[in-house]
Amino acid sequence: MNYSYPLDDSWSTGEIVDVVNYYSIIERAYEKGIKQQDLMLAYNRFKQIVPSKSEEKQLDREFEKQSGYVPYRVIKHAREKNSGDIIKMK
């Protein structure tokens, strides 16, 4: 990993930790696989920090540009699965 996560200076330390955790879970969905329920818990926390859809899209575009991973595809796939399923992107 040779990139940085998109972060906002106005976030608290706890919020930054939660956003970094969310993006690391997105990475894991591509690299190893992640439980659907763990992914959705991280996403729901991310949405508490970033409730604006436009801000979410902006952060996701920045993350995708740096990492090549697409958070939108991961979340869309996870919503179609059951809570016990493993999410593994190709």
C-alpha positions, 0 to 999 in steps of 0.5 A: 500500500503506497497511498493515503486514505482520504480524510477530513481535518475536521474529524475527531481522532475517533472518527479518523480511526473509524474511516480508516477502518472502513477503507481498510475493510474495503481493501480486505474485500478485494484482497482476502474477503470480509464478512458481510456483517463486518463490512456493513457495520463499518459502512454504517459507522462511516455514514454516521461520520459522512452522512452527505452522499456527495461527500461520500462520493467525493471521498470514494472517488479519491480513494479509488483513484489512489487505490484502484478499489471501488467502495461503491461496488463493494457496498452494492455487492454486500447489500445483495448478500446475507449477513453470514456471507463472505464478500470477496471482490474480483 
